[in-house]
Amino acid sequence: MELKELQEILDNEKWLESERLGKDACGEFPYCSRCDRSEEYPCAVAYRAFCLRANKRGKGRRKF
């Protein structure tokens, strides 16, 4: 999956969670610890980095 497509999916999930919480959910997901907002697709890059690290430690994550 391309970063742009993954970013769109994550943006949608973030928007839905923001609606549920009643506040901006940016920074609220586990992968946000890897975020670099200067990236063109910050959520997608952070998500992939987070999943790569989790997979190396043997923990299952969704793969995009």
N, C-alpha and C positions, 0 to 999 in steps of 0.2 A: 504494500500500500504506500502510496506517495505521501510525503509529509503534509501537503496541502489538504488532501482528503482526510488524513488523520486529524489534522488541526480542526477541520470543520466538525468532525464527530465529537471531539473533545470540547469544542466550543458549545455545541448543542448540549452535551452532558452538563457542562458548567452552567449554562443558562438555566436548565431545568433544576439543578441543585440550588442555584441562586433564588429561583422562584419559591422552591420549597422552604429554604431558610429565611427568606425575606431580606436577604442581603447579598452582596457580591461574594460569590464563592471562589473567586480567584485567590489562589494560595491555600485553599482548603483541602486539596487532594494530596495523597501520599507522594505522587510524582512531582509536586510543586517544589519539593526540596531540591530538585535538579534544574529548576527554571532559570533561564537567562533571558530576560525580557528583550534583550537586544537582538535576539534571533528573529528571523522572518516568521517562523512557525514555533513560537516558544513552547507551547503546550506539547506539541508533537515531538519536538526534540527532547524535552524533559521526560515525557512518557517513555520514549524509546530507551533513553539512558537509564531510567529507573527500572524498566523491565529487563534490560540487559544485565544490570547488576543483580536483580532478584533471580534471574535464571542462572546466573553464575553461582549463586548461593543455593540453588536447587529448589527455589520456591516458584510454584506455578503462577503465571500471570497470563492475561489475555495477550495474544500476539497480534500486533497490527503492522 
